[in-house]
Amino acid sequence: MSQSDSKLKPGDCVFCRVQSPDLGGYKVSLTPSGIEGFLPSREPIELGTIVPATLVCMDGEKALLNYAFIMGTSSRVQHSTNEKENAFAIWAEAYPNSNRPGRAIDLVMPPIQSAPVLLKSKDKSHEFFPSLEASQFTGCLKVTSQKRLSRSAVVLFRGRAVGSVYTTKASPDPYRFEVGLQKMLEDVSVSDSDAELEMYELRDKLVLPMSAMFLGYIDNTVHELSNSEYAEKMLEYFSREGGTSCLSLMQDGKAPCALGFICDGEFQGSYSINDRVFSQDKEFFFSLLEKVPNAKLKTYVLPAAMTTESVLFGYSLNSEQFVSPPKTQLLG
């Protein structure tokens, strides 16, 4: 690595040469240094082409990139000196913004073993959310407000939000990730709040694959495989590469009806959303794939860099970003 390349930091504009296809994107090399990297892309790119990119972070000797230069990335990045937070902000504000699981809070699985803790918002919200981050809580927080006719679910990894679903009776389509978080916090913190909170722990190795639906990239490979054949191929790929992924069975191409979880290359289990049943048995997952007609299996991949020392993964619910009242923004 040259002296100039050793100073690469999150948000830097670089150029890279597209070398070969990989799941959800391309293997690339930065020019002129030759540093290897990965570039997610929904669209095909001709091999050998030199394209602009934004550096998310370095993962060891490899670069994680976003396609093209991200203009204005970053009021947050410009005001922060924390490179780990910057790396996450750059990733979250670019490619994964178009991820749309398209389901209400039943998308997030219920507790497996421990009973949920039920809370009233009252006047303790200013203490509650900092305590989640301080305690490195990993699991789920669900919030219901009768006054606002809203329901929300937040997936948390070490106290930071890595998944969010927020719906209201008036607007049943989910809000975008950050806006949903803002509106959930507003439901809890307003003076006349009637919000009821339910929180429960989930294992890291289930939460991380789940987070891929919200903060991962998608495999858009065109294939003629059956869902079972495609699942076998993905299981073999992640076993070989040691990756983390969520396999989402999309019913009629609109909303997921079942999820399969892979973490660090190992199958962790699957969840039938329709039946609210979780099983670690791989055969159960394959039975779900055969059970739903006209369903298509989709793969969401969490970049390995997200859980390294290079990135502070997830949104802090205590950050200034969520202090201001949110602007309404539904998924388009």
C-alpha positions in Angstrom: 0.0 0.0 0.0 1.4 3.3 -1.0 1.7 6.3 1.3 -1.3 8.0 -0.2 -3.4 4.8 0.0 -2.5 4.2 3.6 -4.3 7.5 4.4 -7.6 6.3 2.8 -10.5 7.0 5.1 -14.3 6.5 5.0 -15.9 8.8 2.4 -12.8 9.1 0.1 -13.5 9.2 -3.6 -11.6 6.5 -5.5 -11.5 4.8 -8.8 -11.5 1.0 -9.2 -11.2 -1.5 -12.0 -14.0 -4.2 -12.2 -12.2 -7.6 -12.1 -14.8 -10.3 -11.8 -18.4 -10.9 -10.7 -19.1 -11.9 -7.1 -22.4 -12.4 -5.2 -24.3 -9.1 -5.2 -21.6 -7.2 -7.0 -18.0 -7.3 -8.2 -14.5 -7.9 -7.1 -12.5 -4.8 -8.0 -9.0 -3.3 -7.6 -8.3 0.3 -6.7 -6.3 2.3 -9.3 -3.5 2.8 -9.4 -2.6 1.0 -6.1 -4.1 -2.4 -7.0 -5.7 -2.7 -3.5 -8.4 -5.4 -3.7 -12.0 -4.6 -2.8 -15.7 -5.4 -3.2 -18.2 -3.2 -5.0 -22.0 -4.0 -4.6 -24.0 -3.3 -7.7 -27.6 -4.0 -8.7 -26.7 -3.3 -12.4 -24.3 -5.2 -14.6 -20.9 -3.6 -15.1 -18.6 -4.6 -18.0 -15.5 -6.3 -16.7 -12.3 -4.3 -17.1 -14.2 -1.0 -16.7 -12.8 1.7 -14.4 -15.6 3.2 -12.3 -15.8 5.8 -9.6 -16.6 4.7 -6.0 -16.7 5.9 -2.4 -14.7 4.1 0.2 -16.8 2.8 3.1 -13.9 1.3 5.0 -10.9 -1.0 4.9 -11.6 -4.5 6.0 -8.0 -5.7 6.6 -6.3 -5.3 3.3 -9.5 -5.1 1.3 -11.8 -2.2 0.6 -15.5 -2.1 0.9 -17.0 0.4 -1.5 -20.2 2.1 -2.6 -20.8 2.6 -6.3 -20.0 6.2 -7.6 -19.2 9.3 -5.6 -21.8 10.0 -2.9 -22.4 13.7 -3.2 -23.3 15.4 0.1 -22.7 12.2 2.1 -22.5 13.6 4.6 -23.6 16.2 6.9 -22.9 13.6 9.6 -19.6 12.6 8.2 -18.5 16.2 7.8 -19.2 16.9 11.5 -17.7 13.7 12.9 -14.1 12.7 13.5 -15.1 9.1 14.4 -14.1 7.0 11.4 -16.0 4.0 12.6 -19.3 5.9 12.8 -18.5 7.6 9.4 -18.0 4.2 7.8 -21.4 3.1 8.9 -23.1 6.4 7.9 -21.6 6.2 4.4 -22.8 2.6 4.0 -26.3 3.2 5.4 -26.9 6.4 3.4 -26.1 4.8 0.1 -26.7 1.3 -1.3 -28.9 -0.3 1.4 -31.4 2.6 1.4 -33.5 0.8 -1.2 -33.9 -2.4 0.8 -37.6 -2.7 1.5 -38.7 -5.8 3.4 -42.3 -4.8 2.8 -43.9 -6.2 5.9 -45.3 -5.1 9.3 -43.7 -5.8 12.6 -44.4 -9.5 12.4 -41.3 -9.6 10.2 -39.2 -9.5 13.4 -39.4 -12.9 15.1 -40.7 -13.3 18.7 -38.5 -14.4 21.6 -37.3 -18.0 21.4 -36.5 -18.8 25.1 -36.7 -15.8 27.4 -40.0 -14.1 28.2 -40.4 -10.6 26.9 -40.2 -7.7 29.4 -43.2 -5.3 29.2 -42.8 -1.6 30.0 -44.8 1.6 29.9 -43.1 4.6 28.4 -44.1 7.1 31.1 -41.3 9.6 31.8 -38.3 7.2 31.7 -37.5 7.2 28.0 -34.6 9.6 28.5 -33.0 6.9 30.7 -34.2 3.8 28.8 -32.5 4.2 25.4 -29.1 5.2 26.8 -29.2 2.2 29.0 -29.9 -0.1 26.0 -26.6 1.1 24.4 -24.7 1.1 27.6 -25.7 -2.5 28.3 -24.9 -3.7 24.8 -28.4 -5.1 24.5 -29.0 -7.4 21.5 -32.5 -8.4 20.6 -35.8 -6.6 19.7 -37.9 -3.7 21.0 -41.5 -3.5 20.0 -43.6 -0.4 20.6 -47.4 0.0 20.3 -49.3 3.3 20.7 -53.1 3.3 20.7 -53.3 7.1 20.5 -51.1 7.2 17.3 -52.4 3.9 16.0 -48.8 2.9 15.4 -46.7 -0.2 15.8 -43.0 -0.5 15.5 -40.2 -3.0 15.9 -36.5 -2.2 16.3 -33.8 -4.8 15.9 -30.8 -4.0 18.2 -27.2 -5.2 18.0 -25.1 -4.3 21.0 -27.5 -1.4 21.8 -27.6 0.1 18.3 -30.4 -0.2 15.8 -29.8 -2.5 12.9 -33.3 -3.0 11.7 -36.6 -1.0 11.9 -40.2 -1.4 10.9 -42.8 1.4 11.7 -46.4 1.4 10.5 -49.6 3.2 11.3 -53.2 2.3 10.7 -53.5 5.3 8.4 -50.3 4.5 6.5 -49.7 0.7 6.6 -46.7 0.8 4.3 -43.4 0.8 6.3 -41.5 4.1 6.7 -37.8 4.3 5.7 -35.4 3.0 8.3 -34.2 6.3 9.9 -37.6 8.0 9.7 -39.2 4.9 11.4 -36.7 5.2 14.2 -37.4 8.9 14.6 -41.2 8.3 14.7 -40.9 5.4 17.2 -38.8 7.6 19.5 -41.4 10.4 19.2 -44.2 7.9 20.1 -42.3 7.0 23.3 -41.1 10.4 24.4 -44.1 12.8 23.9 -45.6 14.1 27.1 -48.9 12.3 26.7 -47.4 9.1 25.4 -49.4 5.9 25.9 -46.8 3.7 24.3 -46.3 0.2 25.5 -42.9 -1.4 25.1 -42.0 -5.0 24.8 -38.3 -6.0 24.8 -36.6 -9.4 24.5 -33.2 -10.8 23.8 -32.2 -12.7 20.7 -28.9 -14.3 19.9 -26.2 -12.4 18.0 -26.2 -15.1 15.3 -29.9 -14.4 14.6 -29.8 -10.6 14.8 -26.9 -10.2 12.4 -28.6 -12.1 9.6 -31.8 -10.3 10.3 -30.0 -7.0 10.0 -28.9 -7.9 6.4 -32.6 -7.3 5.3 -32.2 -3.7 6.3 -28.5 -2.9 5.9 -27.2 -5.5 3.5 -26.9 -5.8 -0.2 -29.0 -8.1 -2.5 -28.0 -10.9 -4.8 -29.6 -10.0 -8.1 -28.2 -13.0 -10.0 -30.6 -14.2 -12.8 -31.1 -17.9 -12.6 -33.6 -20.7 -13.4 -33.0 -22.7 -10.2 -35.8 -23.8 -7.9 -35.9 -22.2 -4.5 -34.5 -25.4 -2.9 -31.7 -25.5 -5.5 -30.9 -21.9 -5.0 -30.9 -22.3 -1.2 -28.5 -25.2 -1.4 -26.2 -23.0 -3.6 -26.3 -20.2 -1.1 -25.7 -22.4 1.9 -22.6 -23.8 0.1 -21.4 -20.4 -0.9 -21.6 -18.9 2.7 -20.2 -22.0 4.2 -17.2 -21.6 2.0 -16.9 -17.8 2.4 -17.9 -17.7 6.1 -20.4 -14.9 5.4 -23.6 -13.7 7.0 -26.9 -13.6 5.2 -30.7 -13.6 5.4 -32.6 -15.8 2.9 -36.0 -14.3 2.4 -38.9 -16.2 0.8 -40.9 -13.6 -1.0 -44.6 -14.4 -1.5 -45.9 -13.3 -4.9 -42.8 -11.1 -5.1 -44.2 -8.6 -2.6 -43.5 -9.5 1.1 -41.5 -12.2 2.9 -43.4 -15.2 4.4 -40.3 -17.0 5.7 -36.7 -16.2 6.6 -33.5 -18.3 6.8 -30.6 -17.2 8.8 -26.9 -17.8 8.1 -24.1 -16.3 10.3 -20.4 -16.8 9.8 -21.1 -19.5 7.3 -23.3 -21.6 9.5 -27.1 -22.1 9.1 -28.7 -20.8 12.3 -32.4 -21.7 11.7 -35.4 -20.3 9.9 -38.6 -18.5 10.8 -42.1 -18.9 9.3 -43.6 -15.4 9.5 -47.1 -16.7 8.7 -47.0 -19.4 11.4 -44.7 -17.5 13.9 -42.6 -20.6 14.2 -38.8 -20.8 14.5 -36.8 -23.9 14.0 -33.1 -24.7 13.8 -33.8 -27.7 11.7 -32.6 -27.2 8.1 -35.3 -29.6 6.9 -37.9 -27.2 8.3 -36.5 -24.4 6.2 -36.6 -26.5 3.0 -40.2 -27.6 3.8 -41.1 -23.9 3.9 -39.5 -23.4 0.4 -41.8 -26.1 -1.0 -44.9 -25.0 0.9 -45.6 -21.6 -0.7 -46.5 -21.5 -4.4 -45.4 -18.6 -6.5 -42.7 -17.6 -4.0 -39.2 -16.6 -4.8 -36.1 -16.8 -2.6 -34.0 -13.6 -2.2 -30.6 -13.3 -0.6 -29.6 -10.3 1.5 -25.9 -10.2 2.4 -24.3 -8.4 5.4 -20.8 -7.1 4.5 -18.2 -8.8 6.8 -16.7 -5.4 7.4 -19.9 -4.3 9.3 -18.9 -6.3 12.4 -15.2 -5.6 12.4 -13.2 -3.0 14.3 -13.5 -0.7 11.2 -17.2 0.0 11.7 -19.5 1.0 14.5 -22.4 -0.9 13.2 -26.0 0.4 13.6 -27.7 3.7 14.5 -27.3 5.1 18.0 -30.7 6.0 19.4 -29.0 8.6 21.6 -27.4 10.5 18.7 -28.3 14.1 17.7 -29.7 12.7 14.5 -32.8 11.6 16.3 -33.4 14.6 18.5 -35.1 16.8 15.8 -38.8 16.0 15.0 -38.9 13.7 11.9 -40.2 14.6 8.5 -42.8 12.1 7.2 -41.3 10.0 4.5 -43.0 6.8 3.4 -41.3 4.2 1.2 -41.7 5.2 -2.4 
